[in-house]
Amino acid sequence: MLLVNKILPILVLPLGFTLLCLLAGLAFRKQFLLWYAALLLWAFSMPVVADGLMRFVEGGTPRLPVSSVRKADAIVVLSGMIRQVEGAPLGEWGDGVDRFEGGIELFKAGKAPVIIFTRGQMPWQPDAVPEGELLARRALLLGVPQEAIRLTVRVGNTADEALAAAKLLGERKKIILVTSAFHTRRALLLFEHAGFAVEPFRVDYRVDDTSEFTVLRFLPSAEALSRSEQALRELIGWLYYRLKL
């Protein structure tokens, strides 16, 4: 089921849908499909479109200072920030390193007595170390006490993380949920459905608010296309669970 959830959205995301239009245009000799594919790809490759989509997904909420966060029973840090490469026993940071740093900052500020890392592991990476175990080791190096660190069972997606955290915490249901800003909407839905009272702590914002509005914002780039697809994938995921739950 996890594989299906990961693969099916590709067909409706800009790149996959563009390729389908190109193939259909060539197969049926429909020139308008070729033009449509080119315009679609250009549109979602423009930074102005990508940033607009990402801002919408992030919810327009700025990052809060740690001092304004209310205390809770636990801090839950979601996986999705480490790449495992040979020669790096603790892995290398990916785009979501702010999740880890935000969780550590909250813990050291005394916002909760416990910090939870999720043992994220994809089924097609059976030899990978569950991410939470690597994050726990990094937390120990930063002075977080062993007794304050908790790990969930192995999980494959956000829905699994919510259920695993609920099983781990038992009656302690007030949490600070640390995840990327674009991922917060879906994560909040799933953790609330699992019975938690959630205070989200958004980090890892993907749009630079200091960028000037120039003609470059309308020129296509691979980075902007990737950002558009990430935002749309997140919207699809949120809609799926919104209808399912």
LUMZA-609963 format. One line per 8 residues: number of its first residue (from 1); their letters; for each residue x, y, z of C-alpha. Coordinates in Angstrom, 3 decimals. Example, Ala and Ser with C-alpha at 12.3 -4.5 7.8 and 13.67 -1.06 7.14 Angstrom:
REM residues 2
1> as> 12.300 -4.500 7.800; 13.670 -1.060 7.140
REM end
This chain:
REM residues 245
1> mllvnkil> 0.000 0.000 0.000; 2.882 2.350 0.805; 4.352 1.779 -2.656; 0.980 2.553 -4.253; 0.668 5.777 -2.262; 4.156 6.830 -3.363; 3.812 5.895 -7.048; 0.260 6.841 -8.047
9> pilvlplg> 0.618 10.600 -7.346; 3.491 10.713 -9.855; 0.986 10.305 -12.682; -0.845 13.523 -11.781; 2.157 15.630 -10.776; 3.487 18.080 -13.418; 6.419 16.011 -14.667; 4.570 12.703 -14.880
17> ftllclla> 1.441 14.269 -16.386; 3.572 16.155 -18.919; 5.198 12.910 -20.037; 1.773 11.294 -20.402; 0.606 14.222 -22.556; 3.735 14.001 -24.706; 3.284 10.282 -25.239; -0.398 10.715 -26.044
25> glafrkqf> 0.354 13.581 -28.428; 2.946 11.515 -30.286; 0.829 8.360 -30.311; -2.340 10.049 -31.556; -0.585 12.806 -33.521; -2.357 15.530 -31.563; -0.222 18.663 -31.689; -2.287 20.483 -29.082
33> llwyaall> -1.260 17.854 -26.504; 2.404 18.577 -27.209; 1.858 22.319 -26.743; -0.171 21.677 -23.612; 2.616 19.528 -22.191; 5.231 22.206 -22.903; 3.134 24.993 -21.342; 2.306 22.873 -18.301
41> lwafsmpv> 5.936 22.049 -17.692; 6.966 25.690 -18.134; 4.250 26.947 -15.765; 5.184 24.660 -12.876; 8.890 25.268 -13.494; 8.564 29.006 -12.864; 9.730 30.137 -9.396; 6.742 32.485 -9.100
49> vadglmrf> 4.352 29.511 -9.422; 6.425 27.165 -7.264; 6.733 29.700 -4.453; 3.027 30.490 -4.599; 2.136 26.817 -4.243; 4.630 26.308 -1.444; 3.411 29.365 0.475; -0.134 28.032 0.239
57> veggtprl> 0.907 24.606 1.541; 2.970 26.135 4.346; -0.144 28.005 5.451; 1.280 31.506 5.591; 2.261 31.061 9.230; 5.706 32.384 10.230; 8.103 30.368 12.328; 7.385 30.881 16.006
65> pvssvrka> 10.059 31.667 18.583; 10.643 28.798 20.996; 9.757 31.067 23.909; 6.156 31.317 22.674; 5.583 27.551 22.585; 3.523 26.116 25.425; 4.809 23.198 27.482; 3.649 19.684 26.638
73> daivvlsg> 4.092 16.037 27.620; 6.474 15.313 24.758; 8.185 16.716 21.700; 7.679 14.564 18.603; 10.199 15.023 15.783; 9.166 13.457 12.480; 11.663 11.658 10.254; 12.717 12.729 6.778
81> mirqvega> 16.019 14.566 7.078; 18.926 12.115 6.802; 20.643 10.458 3.850; 22.649 7.373 4.685; 25.948 7.229 2.815; 29.045 5.102 3.209; 31.609 6.669 5.523; 29.057 8.691 7.502
89> plgewgdg> 27.997 6.517 10.482; 25.376 9.054 11.585; 24.239 9.843 8.061; 24.349 13.197 6.270; 21.788 15.939 6.628; 19.152 16.441 3.955; 16.782 19.370 3.535; 14.851 18.825 6.754
97> vdrfeggi> 17.656 19.227 9.306; 15.628 22.051 10.908; 13.283 19.392 12.294; 16.056 17.935 14.422; 17.480 21.311 15.431; 14.023 22.613 16.300; 13.282 19.584 18.467; 16.573 19.902 20.335
105> elfkagka> 16.013 23.626 20.871; 12.555 22.982 22.295; 13.849 20.286 24.633; 16.705 22.415 25.940; 14.222 25.235 26.547; 12.311 22.906 28.868; 9.175 22.671 26.734; 8.757 18.938 27.419
113> pviiftrg> 10.520 16.278 29.510; 10.671 13.787 26.633; 11.727 13.979 22.987; 10.532 11.327 20.561; 12.201 10.379 17.296; 10.416 8.122 14.826; 12.143 5.087 13.386; 11.485 6.020 9.773
121> qmpwqpda> 12.441 3.305 7.302; 11.150 2.622 3.792; 10.357 -1.032 2.921; 12.588 -0.815 -0.155; 15.576 0.099 2.076; 15.762 -2.965 4.348; 19.457 -2.445 5.108; 19.080 1.190 6.179
129> vpegella> 19.302 2.109 9.847; 15.926 3.503 11.005; 16.351 7.271 10.996; 15.223 7.819 14.570; 18.131 5.731 15.835; 20.608 8.015 14.076; 18.840 11.100 15.392; 18.888 9.708 18.927
137> rralllgv> 22.657 9.252 18.710; 23.053 12.810 17.477; 20.853 14.075 20.324; 23.057 12.305 22.878; 26.111 14.043 21.430; 24.344 17.384 21.988; 23.735 16.677 25.662; 20.194 15.295 25.659
145> pqeairlt> 19.980 12.660 28.449; 19.401 9.065 27.390; 16.384 8.781 29.683; 14.679 11.694 27.902; 14.872 10.094 24.455; 12.158 7.791 23.133; 11.983 5.871 19.868; 8.877 4.557 18.125
153> vrvgntad> 8.654 1.243 16.344; 9.633 1.227 12.685; 7.364 3.385 10.533; 6.990 4.042 6.824; 4.910 7.213 6.592; 3.285 9.975 8.634; 0.175 7.922 9.396; 2.388 5.193 10.873
161> ealaaakl> 4.301 7.811 12.878; 1.101 9.125 14.456; -0.113 5.669 15.495; 3.317 4.634 16.774; 3.681 7.800 18.842; 0.200 7.290 20.327; 1.111 3.740 21.359; 4.411 4.900 22.827
169> lgerkkii> 3.009 7.797 24.865; -0.128 6.149 26.166; -2.134 8.626 28.232; 0.295 11.505 27.670; -1.430 13.082 24.725; -0.292 16.706 24.690; 2.583 17.069 22.255; 4.651 19.592 20.349
177> lvtsafht> 4.866 18.292 16.784; 8.015 19.303 14.921; 7.999 18.960 11.156; 8.532 20.922 7.947; 6.110 23.791 7.411; 4.818 22.327 4.138; 4.148 18.993 5.865; 2.393 20.386 8.942
185> rralllfe> -1.156 20.422 7.552; -1.150 16.669 6.836; 0.800 15.743 9.975; -1.554 17.765 12.174; -4.575 16.005 10.673; -3.111 12.564 11.321; -1.835 13.217 14.840; -5.096 14.805 15.936
193> hagfavep> -6.946 11.812 14.537; -4.658 9.601 16.636; -5.964 11.384 19.744; -3.281 13.975 20.385; -3.689 17.570 21.460; -1.110 19.054 19.110; 0.849 22.264 19.140; 2.632 22.405 15.784
201> frvdyrvd> 6.144 23.799 15.562; 6.763 24.578 11.903; 10.342 24.574 10.623; 12.159 23.998 7.324; 10.396 26.722 5.339; 11.051 26.377 1.605; 10.342 29.926 0.357; 12.825 32.756 0.775
209> dtseftvl> 10.859 35.875 1.741; 13.784 38.159 0.875; 13.778 37.327 -2.852; 13.082 40.278 -5.138; 10.368 40.071 -7.790; 12.243 40.120 -11.110; 11.928 38.607 -14.572; 13.971 35.663 -13.292
217> rflpsaea> 10.900 34.588 -11.336; 9.260 33.628 -14.648; 12.187 31.654 -16.091; 11.903 27.880 -15.656; 14.270 25.960 -13.423; 14.566 22.365 -12.235; 14.614 23.559 -8.619; 11.290 25.380 -9.027
225> lsrseqal> 9.720 22.325 -10.696; 10.845 20.177 -7.777; 9.321 22.661 -5.315; 6.028 22.698 -7.245; 5.870 18.913 -7.222; 6.647 18.787 -3.515; 3.837 21.219 -2.725; 1.345 19.412 -4.952
233> religwly> 2.311 16.024 -3.553; 1.668 17.348 -0.069; -1.755 18.663 -1.102; -2.623 15.296 -2.615; -1.534 13.531 0.568; -3.579 15.860 2.754; -6.667 15.448 0.549; -6.293 11.657 0.578
241> yrlkl> -6.284 11.472 4.360; -8.928 14.173 4.679; -11.316 12.010 2.686; -10.202 8.745 4.249; -10.377 9.632 7.952
REM end
